[in-house]
Amino acid sequence: MSLTAGRLCAAVLFLCVLMFGSLSGRPPLAQADTNVDAYRAQLQAQLSDLEAQIAQQQKILDAATTQEVSLKRDISILDAQIKQAQLAIQARTLVIQQLTSSIQDKQNQIFGLNSQYNAELESLAAIMREKNTLDTTSLVVVALSSQSLSDFFADLETFDQVNAKMQSSFVQITDTRTATEQEKADLENQLEEETQLRQVQQLQQQQIQSQQDQKQKILADTKGQEAAYQKIISANQKSAAQIRTALFQLTGSAAIPFSKALDYANEASKATGIRAAFLLGIIAEESNLGENVGTGTWTVDMKAPRDTVPFQAITSSLGLNPDTMPVSKKPWYGYGGAMGPAQFIPSTWALMAGYVGSDFHYDASKDRVGKRTGNQPPNPWNPEDAFMAAALYLTDSVKAPQGTSGEFKAAMCYLAGCGNVNNASLQFYGNTVASLAKKYQCQIDIINGNTNSNSCN
């Protein structure tokens, strides 16, 4: 065999060894490290345990709320709420750890695929050089050399076979890499969503502290005596007049009397079927979440162009200066830019309020909010428009949510998307809204003279 043929065969042999993993039906990369698999299994076991503990605390809460008001019952409720919130924070952290690990694994796979692809390219280049030598060798030279014509043409045929296999390998590697990159992108989107929900964790931590303070105050004021606790409850019960004039705190706009907030809630209730007390609970919870409202700058804190472009259109149509309107400041893990009491981001408000096209021009015929409030275009910082928009958004998620389960699902959809309704580590939000709704239903009943309502128990 000639030197040229020998070099080609050696190159072909090297290439076949390199390609063996991908062309033999086996995955091109080695199996994940055993330690990584063990780590993930440990995280999943911990998450499952936390979710079981959260569910157990919910059973305690459900049982306690059916009992008569008493010091023991209310302390039990506070203890369960505190424990449930603490467990939920731990669960969210574990989910983020899982996603981070999976993203790193996908990145390692992509790196391995790129390395394999580049190695095969280098091998192909080497064989192409050998092939070029064969192509430029004249038949006269072959005839005068020791290499037979049959060996010469066999070398050319061998190259064609290897070339075909290499092209198939390139396609396989490229397809696998594309699929892996998409999986990585999907995981990164999930991670962004999970880290954005850390804002909820901040609310949880605030609630834990508030509940712990409330528990300590109750125990200090009553010294553990039931009679003293019942006297405190009676003394804290407000009259109808006091409830009407009490301020209802809002996010992104000034507080308004409870009676005015109830008017807006009743207006939205008539238009959508959403229970007024439930809507008040949603708005109150959003106000708790929106503690950074007013401290943000739209050019810095909003996601561009998703929210910056519609924000400019919204403020322009309302004759407002975008640089002076209060929006939420972005936390370190996501984006800000939420507007007004209902905390709508501009891109979502645009869908609700009739801003259409790539330029987000206002179209009154597409305005669902303004059609019902009479304010066209509607203003996200106006409580009346904000209440109506929130009610419409809730009914979009769950058609005419009725009863405890329907309202709970709608609340979860409002905060974290309907895909997280059964996410145990986020369900405290739905529970908190339900608790607020019960409080507001009690106040509504007192205003309406319904003193026999169970909502105040």
Backbone torsions as a table, in degrees:
resi	resn	phi	psi	omega
1	MET	NA	143.1	-177.8
2	SER	-73.1	164.6	177.3
3	LEU	-61.3	-41.7	179.7
4	THR	-61.6	-46.1	179.7
5	ALA	-63.4	-40.0	179.8
6	GLY	-63.8	-41.9	177.9
7	ARG	-63.1	-40.8	179.6
8	LEU	-64.0	-44.6	-179.0
9	CYS	-63.6	-38.2	177.9
10	ALA	-63.5	-42.2	178.7
11	ALA	-64.1	-41.0	179.2
12	VAL	-64.5	-42.8	179.0
13	LEU	-60.9	-44.1	178.4
14	PHE	-60.6	-42.5	-178.7
15	LEU	-65.4	-40.5	-179.5
16	CYS	-63.7	-39.2	176.6
17	VAL	-63.2	-42.5	-179.9
18	LEU	-63.1	-39.3	-174.3
19	MET	-87.5	-5.4	-170.3
20	PHE	-56.3	-41.6	-177.6
21	GLY	-60.7	-45.9	-174.2
22	SER	-79.5	-30.7	-176.2
23	LEU	-89.9	-9.2	-178.4
24	SER	-92.9	3.0	179.3
25	GLY	93.8	-7.7	177.4
26	ARG	-84.8	153.4	177.5
27	PRO	-62.0	145.5	-176.3
28	PRO	-69.2	-16.9	-178.3
29	LEU	-113.9	156.4	177.6
30	ALA	-67.8	160.2	178.5
31	GLN	-64.6	152.9	-179.4
32	ALA	-58.7	146.8	-179.2
33	ASP	-60.0	139.0	-177.7
34	THR	-58.4	-37.4	-179.9
35	ASN	-64.0	-37.5	178.2
36	VAL	-64.9	-44.2	179.1
37	ASP	-61.7	-40.9	-179.8
38	ALA	-65.5	-39.7	179.0
39	TYR	-62.2	-44.6	179.9
40	ARG	-65.7	-40.1	178.5
41	ALA	-62.9	-38.0	178.4
42	GLN	-65.0	-43.6	178.2
43	LEU	-60.8	-44.0	-178.6
44	GLN	-64.8	-40.0	178.3
45	ALA	-63.3	-41.6	178.8
46	GLN	-65.4	-41.4	179.5
47	LEU	-63.7	-43.4	178.8
48	SER	-62.3	-39.1	178.7
49	ASP	-65.6	-42.5	179.1
50	LEU	-63.5	-42.2	-180.0
51	GLU	-64.4	-35.9	177.3
52	ALA	-66.4	-40.1	178.1
53	GLN	-66.4	-38.7	177.2
54	ILE	-61.7	-43.9	179.2
55	ALA	-62.0	-36.9	179.1
56	GLN	-66.4	-41.0	177.4
57	GLN	-64.7	-33.9	177.9
58	GLN	-66.2	-37.1	177.0
59	LYS	-62.6	-40.5	178.3
60	ILE	-63.2	-43.2	178.9
61	LEU	-63.0	-46.3	-179.1
62	ASP	-59.7	-41.6	-179.6
63	ALA	-68.5	-40.0	-176.4
64	ALA	-67.9	-37.9	-176.1
65	THR	-69.4	-15.0	177.7
66	THR	-87.4	-7.5	-177.9
67	GLN	-88.2	163.9	176.5
68	GLU	-66.0	150.3	179.2
69	VAL	-62.4	126.7	178.2
70	SER	-157.1	164.2	178.9
71	LEU	-61.6	-45.7	-179.0
72	LYS	-61.9	-43.0	-178.9
73	ARG	-63.8	-47.3	-174.6
74	ASP	-70.2	-34.3	174.8
75	ILE	-66.6	-38.9	177.8
76	SER	-62.2	-41.1	178.5
77	ILE	-63.6	-45.7	179.9
78	LEU	-62.7	-42.3	179.3
79	ASP	-61.2	-43.7	-179.3
80	ALA	-66.8	-39.9	179.1
81	GLN	-64.7	-42.4	179.0
82	ILE	-62.6	-48.9	-179.0
83	LYS	-63.0	-41.5	-179.4
84	GLN	-62.9	-42.5	179.4
85	ALA	-66.2	-41.0	178.7
86	GLN	-62.4	-41.8	178.7
87	LEU	-65.3	-38.1	-179.4
88	ALA	-64.4	-38.4	177.8
89	ILE	-63.5	-42.8	177.9
90	GLN	-62.3	-40.6	-179.2
91	ALA	-64.6	-41.9	179.4
92	ARG	-61.9	-39.8	179.2
93	THR	-63.6	-40.1	179.2
94	LEU	-65.4	-40.7	178.7
95	VAL	-60.8	-42.9	179.8
96	ILE	-64.8	-38.6	177.1
97	GLN	-63.4	-40.6	178.9
98	GLN	-61.9	-46.9	-178.4
99	LEU	-65.0	-40.8	179.2
100	THR	-61.3	-42.3	178.5
101	SER	-64.1	-43.0	-179.4
102	SER	-65.5	-38.9	178.4
103	ILE	-64.2	-41.8	178.3
104	GLN	-63.3	-38.4	178.0
105	ASP	-63.0	-43.7	178.2
106	LYS	-64.0	-38.3	178.5
107	GLN	-63.2	-40.5	177.4
108	ASN	-64.0	-40.0	178.2
109	GLN	-63.0	-43.0	179.7
110	ILE	-63.4	-40.7	178.0
111	PHE	-61.2	-44.0	178.9
112	GLY	-63.7	-41.4	178.5
113	LEU	-64.7	-40.8	177.8
114	ASN	-63.4	-40.6	179.1
115	SER	-63.7	-43.1	179.7
116	GLN	-65.3	-41.1	-179.9
117	TYR	-62.3	-45.9	-178.8
118	ASN	-66.0	-38.0	178.8
119	ALA	-63.8	-41.4	179.1
120	GLU	-68.4	-34.1	176.1
121	LEU	-62.9	-41.9	178.9
122	GLU	-64.0	-40.1	179.0
123	SER	-65.6	-41.1	178.8
124	LEU	-63.0	-38.6	179.0
125	ALA	-62.6	-39.8	178.6
126	ALA	-63.3	-43.2	-179.5
127	ILE	-69.0	-35.1	177.9
128	MET	-61.5	-36.6	178.3
129	ARG	-66.1	-41.4	176.8
130	GLU	-65.4	-40.6	179.0
131	LYS	-62.6	-39.5	179.9
132	ASN	-63.5	-35.6	177.2
133	THR	-63.2	-41.8	178.3
134	LEU	-65.9	-41.7	-177.5
135	ASP	-63.1	-33.4	-175.8
136	THR	-90.5	-1.9	177.0
137	THR	-82.8	119.5	-177.4
138	SER	-75.3	155.2	177.6
139	LEU	-62.3	-30.3	178.5
140	VAL	-63.7	-43.8	178.7
141	VAL	-63.1	-41.9	179.8
142	VAL	-63.0	-42.0	-177.7
143	ALA	-64.6	-34.8	-178.4
144	LEU	-84.9	-12.7	-179.5
145	SER	-89.7	179.7	179.9
146	SER	-81.2	-13.2	-178.0
147	GLN	-77.9	131.7	178.6
148	SER	-76.5	158.4	177.0
149	LEU	-62.0	-37.0	-178.6
150	SER	-64.2	-39.0	176.8
151	ASP	-64.8	-40.5	-178.3
152	PHE	-60.4	-49.7	-178.7
153	PHE	-73.1	-27.5	175.7
154	ALA	-65.3	-38.1	176.9
155	ASP	-61.4	-43.6	179.2
156	LEU	-63.5	-39.7	-179.8
157	GLU	-68.0	-38.7	178.1
158	THR	-61.4	-42.7	177.8
159	PHE	-59.0	-45.0	-178.4
160	ASP	-61.0	-39.7	179.5
161	GLN	-65.4	-45.7	179.9
162	VAL	-65.5	-40.1	179.4
163	ASN	-59.3	-41.9	179.5
164	ALA	-63.5	-41.8	179.1
165	LYS	-66.5	-37.5	179.6
166	MET	-65.5	-41.3	178.9
167	GLN	-61.8	-39.9	177.3
168	SER	-64.3	-39.7	179.1
169	SER	-65.3	-41.5	178.5
170	PHE	-60.3	-41.8	179.5
171	VAL	-63.4	-43.1	-179.7
172	GLN	-63.3	-45.7	-179.6
173	ILE	-63.9	-43.5	-179.1
174	THR	-62.7	-44.1	-179.9
175	ASP	-63.7	-43.6	180.0
176	THR	-63.9	-41.9	180.0
177	ARG	-64.6	-41.6	178.7
178	THR	-61.7	-45.1	179.7
179	ALA	-64.2	-40.5	179.9
180	THR	-66.4	-40.7	178.1
181	GLU	-63.4	-37.2	177.0
182	GLN	-67.0	-41.0	177.0
183	GLU	-61.3	-40.7	178.2
184	LYS	-63.8	-42.7	179.4
185	ALA	-63.1	-40.1	178.1
186	ASP	-63.1	-42.5	178.6
187	LEU	-64.9	-38.2	178.4
188	GLU	-65.9	-35.5	175.6
189	ASN	-65.0	-41.4	177.3
190	GLN	-63.1	-40.9	-179.4
191	LEU	-64.4	-40.2	178.4
192	GLU	-61.7	-42.0	179.2
193	GLU	-64.0	-44.2	-178.4
194	GLU	-65.4	-42.0	-178.9
195	THR	-70.1	-31.8	175.3
196	GLN	-65.1	-30.8	179.3
197	LEU	-74.3	-2.0	174.0
198	ARG	-67.1	-17.9	172.8
199	GLN	-60.8	-35.4	176.9
200	VAL	-64.9	-37.0	178.0
201	GLN	-62.1	-36.8	177.2
202	GLN	-61.3	-40.9	176.9
203	LEU	-64.5	-41.3	178.1
204	GLN	-58.6	-45.2	-178.7
205	GLN	-63.4	-38.0	176.6
206	GLN	-63.7	-42.1	-178.6
207	GLN	-67.2	-38.5	177.7
208	ILE	-59.3	-47.6	179.8
209	GLN	-62.4	-42.2	179.3
210	SER	-62.8	-42.9	-179.7
211	GLN	-67.2	-39.4	177.9
212	GLN	-65.0	-41.3	177.3
213	ASP	-63.4	-42.2	179.8
214	GLN	-62.3	-43.1	179.7
215	LYS	-61.5	-46.3	-179.4
216	GLN	-63.6	-37.6	-179.9
217	LYS	-66.8	-43.4	179.0
218	ILE	-59.6	-47.0	-177.8
219	LEU	-66.8	-35.7	179.1
220	ALA	-69.4	-41.4	-177.0
221	ASP	-72.5	-31.9	-174.3
222	THR	-101.0	-18.3	-173.4
223	LYS	52.4	32.2	176.1
224	GLY	78.3	11.2	-176.7
225	GLN	-96.9	127.2	-178.0
226	GLU	-63.2	-41.7	-178.0
227	ALA	-61.7	-41.7	179.4
228	ALA	-64.9	-36.3	180.0
229	TYR	-66.4	-41.4	-179.8
230	GLN	-64.7	-35.0	177.6
231	LYS	-65.6	-39.4	178.8
232	ILE	-64.0	-41.4	179.7
233	ILE	-62.0	-45.6	-179.8
234	SER	-63.2	-40.3	-178.3
235	ALA	-68.6	-28.4	-177.3
236	ASN	-86.0	-9.2	179.8
237	GLN	-70.2	125.8	-176.1
238	LYS	-92.0	152.7	175.3
239	SER	-80.5	167.7	178.9
240	ALA	-59.1	-41.5	-178.9
241	ALA	-64.5	-40.1	179.7
242	GLN	-66.1	-38.6	179.9
243	ILE	-65.4	-43.5	-177.6
244	ARG	-60.6	-38.8	-173.7
245	THR	-91.0	-12.1	179.4
246	ALA	-63.8	144.5	-177.8
247	LEU	-78.6	136.7	174.8
248	PHE	-100.7	113.0	-175.3
249	GLN	-72.7	135.9	-179.8
250	LEU	-124.7	157.5	177.1
251	THR	-98.1	130.8	174.9
252	GLY	81.7	-0.1	175.4
253	SER	-154.4	168.4	-175.4
254	ALA	-68.3	150.3	175.6
255	ALA	-62.1	149.5	179.5
256	ILE	-127.4	157.5	176.5
257	PRO	-57.5	147.3	179.7
258	PHE	-57.3	-36.1	-179.4
259	SER	-61.5	-37.5	178.1
260	LYS	-70.9	-41.9	176.6
261	ALA	-60.2	-39.1	179.0
262	LEU	-67.1	-37.0	176.2
263	ASP	-59.3	-45.6	-180.0
264	TYR	-66.2	-38.4	179.1
265	ALA	-67.1	-39.8	177.9
266	ASN	-65.8	-39.1	177.8
267	GLU	-60.8	-45.5	178.7
268	ALA	-67.5	-35.4	179.0
269	SER	-63.4	-42.2	178.6
270	LYS	-63.9	-34.2	-176.9
271	ALA	-80.5	-27.8	-171.5
272	THR	-124.2	-19.0	-175.7
273	GLY	89.9	-2.3	177.1
274	ILE	-70.4	132.0	179.0
275	ARG	-64.0	133.1	-175.1
276	ALA	-58.4	-45.0	-178.3
277	ALA	-63.3	-37.5	178.3
278	PHE	-65.9	-42.2	178.8
279	LEU	-63.9	-40.3	176.2
280	LEU	-61.2	-38.2	177.5
281	GLY	-63.4	-40.7	177.8
282	ILE	-62.7	-49.0	-178.0
283	ILE	-64.0	-40.4	179.2
284	ALA	-63.5	-41.0	179.8
285	GLU	-67.6	-38.5	177.0
286	GLU	-63.5	-33.7	176.9
287	SER	-65.7	-35.8	175.3
288	ASN	-65.7	-39.1	-179.2
289	LEU	-71.8	-27.2	-172.3
290	GLY	-93.9	40.7	-175.8
291	GLU	-65.7	-21.2	-179.2
292	ASN	-92.6	6.4	-178.6
293	VAL	-63.9	138.9	178.4
294	GLY	92.1	-12.9	-178.5
295	THR	-101.7	-1.0	-177.7
296	GLY	-96.7	166.0	175.9
297	THR	-124.3	128.7	-172.0
298	TRP	-61.8	-33.3	-178.4
299	THR	-73.3	-17.7	-176.6
300	VAL	-107.1	-40.6	-167.5
301	ASP	-97.6	-17.0	179.7
302	MET	-85.6	153.8	174.2
303	LYS	-78.4	123.3	-179.6
304	ALA	-102.5	140.7	-2.3
305	PRO	-92.9	4.3	-174.1
306	ARG	-50.6	-44.4	-175.8
307	ASP	-110.7	-27.2	-177.8
308	THR	-66.4	-39.5	-178.6
309	VAL	-66.7	-51.4	177.3
310	PRO	-64.8	-30.1	178.4
311	PHE	-61.9	-43.3	177.4
312	GLN	-61.8	-40.1	179.9
313	ALA	-67.2	-40.8	-178.7
314	ILE	-64.9	-49.9	-178.7
315	THR	-66.1	-35.8	179.3
316	SER	-64.9	-44.0	-178.6
317	SER	-67.1	-25.2	179.0
318	LEU	-93.4	-1.5	-179.0
319	GLY	69.0	32.2	-177.1
320	LEU	-108.3	152.9	176.9
321	ASN	-85.3	114.0	-177.2
322	PRO	-60.0	-27.0	-176.9
323	ASP	-75.2	-14.9	-177.4
324	THR	-110.7	-4.4	-178.0
325	MET	-82.0	135.2	-177.8
326	PRO	-71.8	127.9	174.4
327	VAL	-135.3	161.5	-177.5
328	SER	-74.8	143.6	177.4
329	LYS	-81.0	139.7	-179.5
330	LYS	-73.4	140.1	172.0
331	PRO	-76.5	177.2	-176.7
332	TRP	-68.0	-17.3	-171.0
333	TYR	-106.6	0.7	-177.7
334	GLY	-161.5	-146.9	-178.1
335	TYR	-117.9	155.7	174.8
336	GLY	-109.5	-148.0	176.7
337	GLY	95.9	7.5	178.7
338	ALA	-70.3	146.6	-172.2
339	MET	-120.0	135.7	165.9
340	GLY	70.1	-175.8	-174.2
341	PRO	-57.5	-34.0	-177.8
342	ALA	-91.7	-1.0	174.5
343	GLN	55.2	51.5	175.2
344	PHE	-86.5	135.6	169.3
345	ILE	-78.2	153.9	-173.2
346	PRO	-55.8	-39.1	-177.9
347	SER	-65.7	-33.6	177.5
348	THR	-76.3	-41.0	177.4
349	TRP	-59.9	-38.6	179.3
350	ALA	-58.2	-39.9	179.1
351	LEU	-67.0	-35.8	-177.2
352	MET	-79.4	-30.0	-166.6
353	ALA	-111.6	14.5	170.2
354	GLY	87.5	26.1	176.0
355	TYR	-96.8	117.3	-169.8
356	VAL	-126.1	167.6	176.7
357	GLY	76.7	171.2	-179.6
358	SER	-66.4	-22.5	178.5
359	ASP	-96.3	-0.3	178.1
360	PHE	55.2	45.3	176.2
361	HIS	-74.6	150.1	-176.1
362	TYR	-79.8	130.2	177.9
363	ASP	-126.2	107.6	-175.5
364	ALA	-59.0	-30.2	-178.6
365	SER	-69.3	-19.0	179.4
366	LYS	-101.1	3.1	-174.7
367	ASP	-86.1	103.0	-178.8
368	ARG	-77.6	-32.7	-177.6
369	VAL	-75.3	-54.4	-177.0
370	GLY	-62.2	-30.1	178.1
371	LYS	-60.1	-30.7	-174.7
372	ARG	-95.9	-28.7	179.4
373	THR	-96.2	-18.4	-176.4
374	GLY	84.7	0.0	179.0
375	ASN	-97.6	103.1	-178.6
376	GLN	-125.1	117.3	-0.5
377	PRO	-76.8	152.1	179.3
378	PRO	-73.4	159.4	-176.0
379	ASN	-116.4	119.0	-177.9
380	PRO	-64.0	-18.3	178.5
381	TRP	-91.3	-4.6	177.0
382	ASN	-87.2	118.9	-176.8
383	PRO	-53.6	-40.2	-179.5
384	GLU	-59.4	-48.3	179.5
385	ASP	-67.4	-37.9	-179.2
386	ALA	-64.8	-42.8	178.7
387	PHE	-61.3	-44.2	-178.3
388	MET	-65.3	-44.1	180.0
389	ALA	-62.1	-41.0	179.2
390	ALA	-63.0	-42.1	179.6
391	ALA	-63.9	-42.0	178.6
392	LEU	-64.2	-41.8	180.0
393	TYR	-64.0	-38.8	178.8
394	LEU	-64.2	-41.3	-179.9
395	THR	-73.3	-24.0	174.1
396	ASP	-66.4	-36.1	-178.9
397	SER	-75.8	-45.5	-179.3
398	VAL	-136.0	110.4	-176.2
399	LYS	-58.1	119.4	177.9
400	ALA	43.0	63.2	-177.6
401	PRO	-59.9	123.2	-179.5
402	GLN	-125.0	150.0	177.1
403	GLY	73.9	173.3	-175.6
404	THR	-61.2	-46.5	-176.3
405	SER	-67.5	-40.8	-180.0
406	GLY	-65.3	-42.6	179.5
407	GLU	-68.9	-37.5	178.3
408	PHE	-61.4	-46.3	179.8
409	LYS	-62.1	-43.1	-180.0
410	ALA	-62.8	-40.3	179.2
411	ALA	-63.9	-42.6	179.3
412	MET	-64.4	-41.3	177.8
413	CYS	-61.9	-38.9	-177.4
414	TYR	-63.7	-40.4	-176.7
415	LEU	-81.7	-54.2	-165.0
416	ALA	-124.0	9.7	-177.7
417	GLY	87.1	147.3	-174.4
418	CYS	-64.5	-21.4	178.3
419	GLY	-67.4	-13.8	-178.7
420	ASN	-105.9	13.3	-178.1
421	VAL	-56.9	-40.1	-177.4
422	ASN	-96.4	12.2	178.7
423	ASN	-77.5	107.7	-173.0
424	ALA	-59.7	-32.9	-175.8
425	SER	-76.9	-6.1	177.6
426	LEU	-113.6	-6.3	-171.8
427	GLN	-70.2	-12.2	176.5
428	PHE	-59.8	-29.9	-179.1
429	TYR	-63.2	-48.7	178.4
430	GLY	-61.5	-37.7	179.0
431	ASN	-66.9	-39.2	179.9
432	THR	-66.1	-42.6	177.3
433	VAL	-60.9	-40.8	179.4
434	ALA	-62.8	-40.4	178.8
435	SER	-65.3	-42.7	177.6
436	LEU	-64.7	-40.4	179.7
437	ALA	-61.8	-38.8	178.4
438	LYS	-64.9	-41.2	179.0
439	LYS	-61.5	-45.3	-178.3
440	TYR	-71.1	-31.0	176.7
441	GLN	-66.1	-37.4	176.1
442	CYS	-61.6	-44.7	-179.5
443	GLN	-66.3	-37.9	177.5
444	ILE	-64.2	-41.9	-180.0
445	ASP	-64.4	-39.2	178.4
446	ILE	-64.0	-43.6	178.0
447	ILE	-59.9	-40.0	-178.2
448	ASN	-83.2	0.6	178.0
449	GLY	79.0	15.4	-179.9
450	ASN	-91.0	83.9	-174.1
451	THR	-81.3	-9.0	-179.1
452	ASN	-96.8	9.6	-176.9
453	SER	-68.2	139.9	176.3
454	ASN	-75.3	-11.6	-176.9
455	SER	-66.4	-19.6	-178.4
456	CYS	-93.2	3.8	179.9
457	ASN	-90.3	NA	NA
